[in-house]
Amino acid sequence: MNSRQARSTEAQTGKTGFRILAYISLGIAAVGVILPLLPTTPFVLLAAYFASKGSPAFALWLEDHPKFGPAIVQWRHRRAIPATAKVLACSMMVLSWTMLVWLGSPVFVLTVSGLFLLSVAGYLLTRPSR
């Protein structure tokens, strides 16, 4: 096998890996539609990123999808997150942390998870909505 064939094989392997990650991310996003504590939008954006690296046809399908497409386009052009996604994500984070308190989690767990969730919420809320 010469060096050209080796590079071609490596490139194909990388594309396959990205394609697999894109499908896994979209699968998790689909589960997030059903489960209220699992966010959908971040996994759709992740699937779009992986698809753009490994499967242009799948990336185009995601961008043209009536449900997922607008969020992907907003993110790519303006790094914007829809207001409804922000509200839902922040609400679910508050609910999750409240459940940890209610279940009697240790103070360390409450502190670490609270700081992490506050950081994520801060990031979300500082992104434009449109």
GUKE-371696 format. One record per residue: residue number from 1; residue in three letters; y, x, z of N, C-alpha, C, CB in turn. Coordinates in nm, 4 decimals. Glycine has a CB too. Layout:
<atoms>
(atom NUM, 'ALA', (Y, X, Z), (Y, X, Z), (Y, X, Z), (Y, X, Z))
...
</atoms>
This chain:
<atoms>
(atom 1, 'MET', (-0.1170, 0.0849, 0.0000), (0.0000, 0.0000, 0.0000), (0.1237, 0.0898, 0.0000), (-0.0004, -0.0968, 0.1225))
(atom 2, 'ASN', (0.2115, 0.0674, -0.0964), (0.3314, 0.1500, -0.1012), (0.4412, 0.0908, -0.0114), (0.3818, 0.1631, -0.2466))
(atom 3, 'SER', (0.5512, 0.1617, -0.0001), (0.6560, 0.1187, 0.0926), (0.7204, -0.0134, 0.0501), (0.7628, 0.2263, 0.1037))
(atom 4, 'ARG', (0.7282, -0.0392, -0.0787), (0.7860, -0.1652, -0.1273), (0.6993, -0.2838, -0.0838), (0.8002, -0.1628, -0.2820))
(atom 5, 'GLN', (0.5691, -0.2714, -0.0969), (0.4776, -0.3781, -0.0555), (0.4824, -0.3976, 0.0956), (0.3339, -0.3464, -0.1003))
(atom 6, 'ALA', (0.4931, -0.2896, 0.1705), (0.4995, -0.2993, 0.3164), (0.6248, -0.3743, 0.3594), (0.4968, -0.1592, 0.3803))
(atom 7, 'ARG', (0.7396, -0.3425, 0.2959), (0.8639, -0.4135, 0.3297), (0.8540, -0.5610, 0.2932), (0.9840, -0.3497, 0.2577))
(atom 8, 'SER', (0.7919, -0.5906, 0.1810), (0.7757, -0.7294, 0.1396), (0.6892, -0.8063, 0.2390), (0.7144, -0.7364, -0.0006))
(atom 9, 'THR', (0.5821, -0.7432, 0.2855), (0.4936, -0.8058, 0.3833), (0.5665, -0.8280, 0.5155), (0.3684, -0.7196, 0.4055))
(atom 10, 'GLU', (0.6443, -0.7286, 0.5587), (0.7211, -0.7425, 0.6831), (0.8234, -0.8543, 0.6723), (0.7913, -0.6108, 0.7179))
(atom 11, 'ALA', (0.8910, -0.8632, 0.5570), (0.9912, -0.9681, 0.5369), (0.9252, -1.1054, 0.5404), (1.0654, -0.9476, 0.4031))
(atom 12, 'GLN', (0.8092, -1.1180, 0.4760), (0.7389, -1.2461, 0.4748), (0.6936, -1.2844, 0.6145), (0.6189, -1.2406, 0.3806))
(atom 13, 'THR', (0.6449, -1.1870, 0.6916), (0.6018, -1.2134, 0.8289), (0.7195, -1.2614, 0.9128), (0.5392, -1.0873, 0.8916))
(atom 14, 'GLY', (0.8354, -1.1973, 0.8964), (0.9555, -1.2385, 0.9691), (0.9977, -1.3800, 0.9332), (1.0695, -1.1424, 0.9409))
(atom 15, 'LYS', (0.9916, -1.4123, 0.8038), (1.0291, -1.5474, 0.7602), (0.9327, -1.6516, 0.8163), (1.0319, -1.5554, 0.6065))
(atom 16, 'THR', (0.8058, -1.6172, 0.8188), (0.7074, -1.7099, 0.8748), (0.7336, -1.7330, 1.0230), (0.5647, -1.6566, 0.8539))
(atom 17, 'GLY', (0.7675, -1.6261, 1.0950), (0.7994, -1.6393, 1.2370), (0.9199, -1.7296, 1.2594), (0.8255, -1.5023, 1.2981))
(atom 18, 'PHE', (1.0240, -1.7107, 1.1791), (1.1420, -1.7967, 1.1918), (1.1085, -1.9413, 1.1566), (1.2556, -1.7457, 1.1019))
(atom 19, 'ARG', (1.0248, -1.9598, 1.0551), (0.9853, -2.0954, 1.0155), (0.9098, -2.1645, 1.1297), (0.8976, -2.0915, 0.8876))
(atom 20, 'ILE', (0.8187, -2.0921, 1.1923), (0.7425, -2.1478, 1.3047), (0.8370, -2.1832, 1.4202), (0.6339, -2.0472, 1.3525))
(atom 21, 'LEU', (0.9294, -2.0923, 1.4516), (1.0266, -2.1197, 1.5586), (1.1144, -2.2403, 1.5250), (1.1149, -1.9962, 1.5831))
(atom 22, 'ALA', (1.1484, -2.2579, 1.3979), (1.2287, -2.3737, 1.3571), (1.1522, -2.5038, 1.3824), (1.2676, -2.3627, 1.2077))
(atom 23, 'TYR', (1.0242, -2.5060, 1.3443), (0.9441, -2.6268, 1.3652), (0.9216, -2.6546, 1.5136), (0.8096, -2.6139, 1.2939))
(atom 24, 'ILE', (0.8996, -2.5506, 1.5909), (0.8820, -2.5685, 1.7359), (1.0099, -2.6236, 1.7978), (0.8428, -2.4344, 1.8039))
(atom 25, 'SER', (1.1243, -2.5679, 1.7590), (1.2526, -2.6142, 1.8131), (1.2780, -2.7601, 1.7767), (1.3676, -2.5263, 1.7612))
(atom 26, 'LEU', (1.2481, -2.7978, 1.6526), (1.2679, -2.9370, 1.6138), (1.1709, -3.0277, 1.6883), (1.2506, -2.9537, 1.4624))
(atom 27, 'GLY', (1.0491, -2.9807, 1.7125), (0.9527, -3.0594, 1.7906), (1.0026, -3.0838, 1.9321), (0.8173, -2.9887, 1.7951))
(atom 28, 'ILE', (1.0587, -2.9797, 1.9945), (1.1139, -2.9962, 2.1290), (1.2324, -3.0925, 2.1254), (1.1570, -2.8595, 2.1876))
(atom 29, 'ALA', (1.3147, -3.0831, 2.0205), (1.4278, -3.1755, 2.0067), (1.3786, -3.3198, 1.9943), (1.5136, -3.1378, 1.8840))
(atom 30, 'ALA', (1.2704, -3.3397, 1.9196), (1.2149, -3.4744, 1.9036), (1.1645, -3.5284, 2.0365), (1.1012, -3.4740, 1.8007))
(atom 31, 'VAL', (1.1027, -3.4420, 2.1165), (1.0585, -3.4839, 2.2503), (1.1804, -3.5180, 2.3360), (0.9731, -3.3722, 2.3185))
(atom 32, 'GLY', (1.2905, -3.4445, 2.3158), (1.4137, -3.4705, 2.3899), (1.4740, -3.6064, 2.3604), (1.5142, -3.3647, 2.3595))
(atom 33, 'VAL', (1.4430, -3.6632, 2.2442), (1.4898, -3.7983, 2.2132), (1.4236, -3.8992, 2.3067), (1.4605, -3.8339, 2.0655))
(atom 34, 'ILE', (1.2985, -3.8717, 2.3441), (1.2207, -3.9632, 2.4273), (1.2430, -3.9366, 2.5759), (1.0723, -3.9513, 2.3941))
(atom 35, 'LEU', (1.2421, -3.8087, 2.6141), (1.2576, -3.7720, 2.7553), (1.4053, -3.7533, 2.7894), (1.1784, -3.6428, 2.7872))
(atom 36, 'PRO', (1.4562, -3.8262, 2.8853), (1.5995, -3.8204, 2.9136), (1.6480, -3.6873, 2.9709), (1.6347, -3.9289, 3.0083))
(atom 37, 'LEU', (1.5635, -3.6087, 3.0322), (1.6083, -3.4841, 3.0935), (1.6036, -3.3642, 2.9987), (1.5247, -3.4550, 3.2143))
(atom 38, 'LEU', (1.5512, -3.3832, 2.8785), (1.5413, -3.2749, 2.7814), (1.6477, -3.2958, 2.6734), (1.3980, -3.2685, 2.7187))
(atom 39, 'PRO', (1.7416, -3.2006, 2.6579), (1.8488, -3.2204, 2.5603), (1.7977, -3.2066, 2.4168), (1.9616, -3.1202, 2.5852))
(atom 40, 'THR', (1.8592, -3.2785, 2.3259), (1.8190, -3.2756, 2.1855), (1.9059, -3.1809, 2.1036), (1.8254, -3.4155, 2.1265))
(atom 41, 'THR', (2.0369, -3.1924, 2.1176), (2.1298, -3.1187, 2.0314), (2.1095, -2.9674, 2.0321), (2.2698, -3.1489, 2.0726))
(atom 42, 'PRO', (2.0945, -2.9018, 2.1480), (2.0756, -2.7556, 2.1429), (1.9507, -2.7134, 2.0664), (2.0684, -2.7002, 2.2832))
(atom 43, 'PHE', (1.8453, -2.7923, 2.0770), (1.7228, -2.7565, 2.0063), (1.7343, -2.7838, 1.8567), (1.6046, -2.8330, 2.0642))
(atom 44, 'VAL', (1.8132, -2.8845, 1.8178), (1.8386, -2.9079, 1.6757), (1.9191, -2.7916, 1.6186), (1.9134, -3.0422, 1.6541))
(atom 45, 'LEU', (2.0206, -2.7462, 1.6932), (2.1007, -2.6320, 1.6481), (2.0147, -2.5053, 1.6388), (2.2197, -2.6085, 1.7438))
(atom 46, 'LEU', (1.9263, -2.4877, 1.7342), (1.8354, -2.3735, 1.7317), (1.7410, -2.3828, 1.6120), (1.7551, -2.3656, 1.8627))
(atom 47, 'ALA', (1.6899, -2.5020, 1.5847), (1.6026, -2.5219, 1.4684), (1.6784, -2.4911, 1.3396), (1.5479, -2.6665, 1.4650))
(atom 48, 'ALA', (1.8043, -2.5319, 1.3322), (1.8844, -2.5043, 1.2121), (1.9040, -2.3541, 1.1932), (2.0214, -2.5749, 1.2209))
(atom 49, 'TYR', (1.9281, -2.2836, 1.3026), (1.9445, -2.1383, 1.2937), (1.8154, -2.0728, 1.2440), (1.9847, -2.0798, 1.4311))
(atom 50, 'PHE', (1.7038, -2.1052, 1.3069), (1.5767, -2.0448, 1.2671), (1.5399, -2.0831, 1.1238), (1.4652, -2.0874, 1.3632))
(atom 51, 'ALA', (1.5665, -2.2082, 1.0861), (1.5339, -2.2525, 0.9500), (1.6179, -2.1778, 0.8470), (1.5558, -2.4041, 0.9359))
(atom 52, 'SER', (1.7435, -2.1491, 0.8806), (1.8287, -2.0766, 0.7857), (1.7754, -1.9351, 0.7609), (1.9737, -2.0701, 0.8379))
(atom 53, 'LYS', (1.7026, -1.8804, 0.8560), (1.6455, -1.7468, 0.8417), (1.5081, -1.7483, 0.7767), (1.6366, -1.6802, 0.9761))
(atom 54, 'GLY', (1.4328, -1.8574, 0.7932), (1.2944, -1.8556, 0.7480), (1.2558, -1.9574, 0.6431), (1.2087, -1.8740, 0.8617))
(atom 55, 'SER', (1.3335, -2.0650, 0.6296), (1.2958, -2.1698, 0.5350), (1.4201, -2.2417, 0.4843), (1.1986, -2.2702, 0.6005))
(atom 56, 'PRO', (1.4768, -2.1944, 0.3739), (1.5974, -2.2590, 0.3214), (1.5784, -2.4083, 0.2915), (1.6417, -2.1880, 0.1957))
(atom 57, 'ALA', (1.4595, -2.4470, 0.2482), (1.4348, -2.5881, 0.2186), (1.4403, -2.6719, 0.3462), (1.2984, -2.6056, 0.1494))
(atom 58, 'PHE', (1.3833, -2.6218, 0.4538), (1.3864, -2.6928, 0.5813), (1.5289, -2.6962, 0.6365), (1.2910, -2.6264, 0.6828))
(atom 59, 'ALA', (1.6029, -2.5870, 0.6196), (1.7431, -2.5828, 0.6645), (1.8250, -2.6875, 0.5904), (1.8040, -2.4418, 0.6426))
(atom 60, 'LEU', (1.8034, -2.6993, 0.4610), (1.8753, -2.7997, 0.3810), (1.8380, -2.9405, 0.4251), (1.8451, -2.7817, 0.2309))
(atom 61, 'TRP', (1.7101, -2.9630, 0.4536), (1.6667, -3.0948, 0.5013), (1.7364, -3.1298, 0.6331), (1.5128, -3.0980, 0.5196))
(atom 62, 'LEU', (1.7444, -3.0326, 0.7241), (1.8118, -3.0575, 0.8524), (1.9594, -3.0894, 0.8322), (1.7970, -2.9360, 0.9451))
(atom 63, 'GLU', (2.0257, -3.0128, 0.7452), (2.1683, -3.0344, 0.7216), (2.1954, -3.1694, 0.6564), (2.2244, -2.9232, 0.6346))
(atom 64, 'ASP', (2.1029, -3.2161, 0.5733), (2.1199, -3.3450, 0.5057), (2.0692, -3.4625, 0.5870), (2.0498, -3.3428, 0.3736))
(atom 65, 'HIS', (2.0053, -3.4366, 0.7005), (1.9494, -3.5435, 0.7833), (2.0638, -3.6270, 0.8412), (1.8600, -3.4850, 0.8975))
(atom 66, 'PRO', (2.0519, -3.7614, 0.8351), (2.1619, -3.8455, 0.8842), (2.1887, -3.8330, 1.0339), (2.1329, -3.9884, 0.8524))
(atom 67, 'LYS', (2.0887, -3.8025, 1.1131), (2.1061, -3.7913, 1.2580), (2.1450, -3.6493, 1.2999), (1.9778, -3.8333, 1.3297))
(atom 68, 'PHE', (2.0767, -3.5497, 1.2464), (2.0970, -3.4116, 1.2885), (2.2064, -3.3402, 1.2107), (1.9692, -3.3357, 1.2748))
(atom 69, 'GLY', (2.2255, -3.3765, 1.0855), (2.3174, -3.3056, 0.9969), (2.4602, -3.2926, 1.0479), (2.3202, -3.3734, 0.8669))
(atom 70, 'PRO', (2.5224, -3.4023, 1.0919), (2.6618, -3.3901, 1.1370), (2.6813, -3.2909, 1.2515), (2.7124, -3.5248, 1.1799))
(atom 71, 'ALA', (2.5921, -3.2891, 1.3472), (2.6044, -3.1955, 1.4598), (2.5909, -3.0514, 1.4117), (2.4978, -3.2255, 1.5673))
(atom 72, 'ILE', (2.5004, -3.0279, 1.3181), (2.4810, -2.8926, 1.2649), (2.6058, -2.8474, 1.1892), (2.3568, -2.8874, 1.1721))
(atom 73, 'VAL', (2.6586, -2.9351, 1.1050), (2.7782, -2.9008, 1.0271), (2.8970, -2.8753, 1.1199), (2.8120, -3.0137, 0.9266))
(atom 74, 'GLN', (2.9160, -2.9608, 1.2210), (3.0260, -2.9402, 1.3161), (3.0114, -2.8068, 1.3877), (3.0309, -3.0546, 1.4187))
(atom 75, 'TRP', (2.8905, -2.7724, 1.4276), (2.8687, -2.6463, 1.4988), (2.8962, -2.5270, 1.4079), (2.7251, -2.6393, 1.5530))
(atom 76, 'ARG', (2.8463, -2.5326, 1.2858), (2.8622, -2.4187, 1.1949), (3.0074, -2.3969, 1.1526), (2.7761, -2.4388, 1.0718))
(atom 77, 'HIS', (3.0807, -2.5039, 1.1329), (3.2173, -2.4899, 1.0820), (3.3201, -2.4672, 1.1916), (3.2549, -2.6120, 1.0036))
(atom 78, 'ARG', (3.3047, -2.5339, 1.3058), (3.4073, -2.5269, 1.4097), (3.3523, -2.4922, 1.5476), (3.4799, -2.6576, 1.4171))
(atom 79, 'ARG', (3.2231, -2.4645, 1.5561), (3.1597, -2.4416, 1.6870), (3.1858, -2.5600, 1.7796), (3.2121, -2.3105, 1.7516))
(atom 80, 'ALA', (3.1839, -2.6794, 1.7215), (3.2120, -2.8018, 1.7958), (3.0820, -2.8696, 1.8381), (3.2975, -2.8980, 1.7112))
(atom 81, 'ILE', (3.0860, -2.9303, 1.9565), (2.9738, -3.0065, 2.0092), (3.0225, -3.1501, 2.0254), (2.9206, -2.9467, 2.1461))
(atom 82, 'PRO', (2.9500, -3.2475, 1.9694), (2.9959, -3.3864, 1.9797), (3.0185, -3.4293, 2.1249), (2.8948, -3.4795, 1.9140))
(atom 83, 'ALA', (3.1214, -3.5102, 2.1455), (3.1565, -3.5553, 2.2811), (3.0405, -3.6289, 2.3472), (3.2800, -3.6464, 2.2769))
(atom 84, 'THR', (2.9677, -3.7084, 2.2706), (2.8546, -3.7815, 2.3299), (2.7469, -3.6850, 2.3787), (2.7945, -3.8802, 2.2276))
(atom 85, 'ALA', (2.7256, -3.5760, 2.3051), (2.6266, -3.4764, 2.3485), (2.6734, -3.4068, 2.4758), (2.6014, -3.3721, 2.2371))
(atom 86, 'LYS', (2.8044, -3.3813, 2.4860), (2.8583, -3.3180, 2.6070), (2.8396, -3.4085, 2.7287), (3.0076, -3.2845, 2.5886))
(atom 87, 'VAL', (2.8746, -3.5357, 2.7116), (2.8628, -3.6312, 2.8225), (2.7170, -3.6442, 2.8657), (2.9193, -3.7697, 2.7819))
(atom 88, 'LEU', (2.6291, -3.6583, 2.7694), (2.4872, -3.6737, 2.8008), (2.4322, -3.5481, 2.8682), (2.4073, -3.7046, 2.6734))
(atom 89, 'ALA', (2.4667, -3.4311, 2.8144), (2.4156, -3.3060, 2.8714), (2.4665, -3.2867, 3.0144), (2.4569, -3.1858, 2.7836))
(atom 90, 'CYS', (2.5942, -3.3094, 3.0370), (2.6502, -3.2908, 3.1719), (2.5928, -3.3940, 3.2690), (2.8047, -3.3012, 3.1687))
(atom 91, 'SER', (2.5750, -3.5159, 3.2229), (2.5163, -3.6201, 3.3087), (2.3742, -3.5834, 3.3491), (2.5170, -3.7564, 3.2368))
(atom 92, 'MET', (2.2960, -3.5331, 3.2547), (2.1583, -3.4967, 3.2839), (2.1523, -3.3756, 3.3780), (2.0828, -3.4669, 3.1538))
(atom 93, 'MET', (2.2483, -3.2846, 3.3640), (2.2506, -3.1693, 3.4550), (2.2837, -3.2142, 3.5971), (2.3533, -3.0640, 3.4070))
(atom 94, 'VAL', (2.3793, -3.3055, 3.6108), (2.4134, -3.3583, 3.7438), (2.2928, -3.4317, 3.8022), (2.5369, -3.4537, 3.7362))
(atom 95, 'LEU', (2.2279, -3.5128, 3.7209), (2.1099, -3.5861, 3.7666), (1.9989, -3.4896, 3.8089), (2.0592, -3.6803, 3.6559))
(atom 96, 'SER', (1.9766, -3.3856, 3.7304), (1.8720, -3.2882, 3.7628), (1.9007, -3.2179, 3.8948), (1.8587, -3.1851, 3.6507))
(atom 97, 'TRP', (2.0256, -3.1758, 3.9134), (2.0606, -3.1053, 4.0361), (2.0533, -3.1996, 4.1567), (2.2014, -3.0440, 4.0245))
(atom 98, 'THR', (2.0944, -3.3240, 4.1362), (2.0859, -3.4241, 4.2434), (1.9408, -3.4486, 4.2832), (2.1517, -3.5564, 4.1993))
(atom 99, 'MET', (1.8522, -3.4486, 4.1864), (1.7100, -3.4666, 4.2170), (1.6574, -3.3487, 4.2982), (1.6280, -3.4827, 4.0873))
(atom 100, 'LEU', (1.7038, -3.2276, 4.2671), (1.6636, -3.1109, 4.3457), (1.7083, -3.1256, 4.4907), (1.7219, -2.9823, 4.2850))
(atom 101, 'VAL', (1.8310, -3.1743, 4.5107), (1.8810, -3.1967, 4.6472), (1.7953, -3.3016, 4.7162), (2.0302, -3.2409, 4.6457))
(atom 102, 'TRP', (1.7725, -3.4126, 4.6480), (1.6973, -3.5248, 4.7050), (1.5537, -3.4845, 4.7404), (1.6957, -3.6425, 4.6067))
(atom 103, 'LEU', (1.4949, -3.3940, 4.6596), (1.3581, -3.3501, 4.6853), (1.3507, -3.2418, 4.7929), (1.2957, -3.2991, 4.5573))
(atom 104, 'GLY', (1.4649, -3.1992, 4.8424), (1.4666, -3.1022, 4.9516), (1.4408, -2.9591, 4.9096), (1.3666, -3.1403, 5.0523))
(atom 105, 'SER', (1.4898, -2.9207, 4.7944), (1.4713, -2.7828, 4.7474), (1.5436, -2.6845, 4.8388), (1.5221, -2.7675, 4.6027))
(atom 106, 'PRO', (1.4934, -2.5619, 4.8456), (1.5584, -2.4601, 4.9290), (1.7020, -2.4322, 4.8827), (1.4766, -2.3302, 4.9269))
(atom 107, 'VAL', (1.7835, -2.3855, 4.9752), (1.9241, -2.3580, 4.9457), (1.9369, -2.2565, 4.8322), (1.9963, -2.3064, 5.0715))
(atom 108, 'PHE', (1.8496, -2.1565, 4.8307), (1.8549, -2.0559, 4.7247), (1.8365, -2.1207, 4.5872), (1.7472, -1.9481, 4.7475))
(atom 109, 'VAL', (1.7394, -2.2097, 4.5750), (1.7126, -2.2785, 4.4483), (1.8326, -2.3647, 4.4101), (1.5843, -2.3656, 4.4587))
(atom 110, 'LEU', (1.8879, -2.4357, 4.5067), (2.0046, -2.5195, 4.4799), (2.1238, -2.4356, 4.4340), (2.0419, -2.5999, 4.6047))
(atom 111, 'THR', (2.1424, -2.3210, 4.4974), (2.2551, -2.2345, 4.4619), (2.2393, -2.1759, 4.3220), (2.2692, -2.1220, 4.5637))
(atom 112, 'VAL', (2.1227, -2.1182, 4.2948), (2.1000, -2.0554, 4.1642), (2.1046, -2.1594, 4.0524), (1.9645, -1.9819, 4.1627))
(atom 113, 'SER', (2.0342, -2.2694, 4.0704), (2.0337, -2.3724, 3.9657), (2.1720, -2.4337, 3.9506), (1.9304, -2.4823, 3.9976))
(atom 114, 'GLY', (2.2423, -2.4553, 4.0605), (2.3776, -2.5112, 4.0533), (2.4728, -2.4205, 3.9779), (2.4312, -2.5365, 4.1925))
(atom 115, 'LEU', (2.4667, -2.2900, 4.0057), (2.5531, -2.1955, 3.9345), (2.5190, -2.1904, 3.7859), (2.5409, -2.0556, 3.9956))
(atom 116, 'PHE', (2.3909, -2.1924, 3.7553), (2.3479, -2.1912, 3.6150), (2.3960, -2.3174, 3.5432), (2.1940, -2.1796, 3.6053))
(atom 117, 'LEU', (2.3731, -2.4337, 3.6046), (2.4139, -2.5596, 3.5424), (2.5651, -2.5684, 3.5280), (2.3626, -2.6777, 3.6237))
(atom 118, 'LEU', (2.6388, -2.5193, 3.6268), (2.7850, -2.5173, 3.6161), (2.8307, -2.4267, 3.5018), (2.8476, -2.4707, 3.7484))
(atom 119, 'SER', (2.7635, -2.3150, 3.4841), (2.7978, -2.2243, 3.3744), (2.7738, -2.2902, 3.2386), (2.7163, -2.0947, 3.3849))
(atom 120, 'VAL', (2.6600, -2.3556, 3.2251), (2.6284, -2.4247, 3.0999), (2.7292, -2.5367, 3.0747), (2.4843, -2.4816, 3.1036))
(atom 121, 'ALA', (2.7599, -2.6144, 3.1787), (2.8579, -2.7232, 3.1645), (2.9947, -2.6673, 3.1269), (2.8680, -2.8050, 3.2953))
(atom 122, 'GLY', (3.0327, -2.5571, 3.1888), (3.1601, -2.4952, 3.1545), (3.1654, -2.4529, 3.0089), (3.1855, -2.3759, 3.2432))
(atom 123, 'TYR', (3.0565, -2.3953, 2.9605), (3.0503, -2.3554, 2.8198), (3.0620, -2.4786, 2.7300), (2.9186, -2.2791, 2.7903))
(atom 124, 'LEU', (2.9835, -2.5813, 2.7597), (2.9867, -2.7029, 2.6785), (3.1254, -2.7651, 2.6726), (2.8882, -2.8040, 2.7328))
(atom 125, 'LEU', (3.1873, -2.7748, 2.7894), (3.3158, -2.8439, 2.7980), (3.4305, -2.7648, 2.7368), (3.3474, -2.8743, 2.9414))
(atom 126, 'THR', (3.4142, -2.6351, 2.7192), (3.5205, -2.5568, 2.6562), (3.5065, -2.5509, 2.5033), (3.5209, -2.4157, 2.7131))
(atom 127, 'ARG', (3.3998, -2.6036, 2.4482), (3.3854, -2.6113, 2.3026), (3.4617, -2.7325, 2.2525), (3.2353, -2.6190, 2.2604))
(atom 128, 'PRO', (3.5173, -2.7247, 2.1307), (3.5842, -2.8428, 2.0760), (3.4844, -2.9549, 2.0498), (3.6585, -2.8072, 1.9467))
(atom 129, 'SER', (3.5344, -3.0779, 2.0490), (3.4467, -3.1933, 2.0229), (3.4459, -3.2336, 1.8756), (3.4902, -3.3121, 2.1077))
(atom 130, 'ARG', (3.5444, -3.1942, 1.8015), (3.5514, -3.2278, 1.6586), (3.5922, -3.1091, 1.5779), (3.6480, -3.3418, 1.6339))
</atoms>
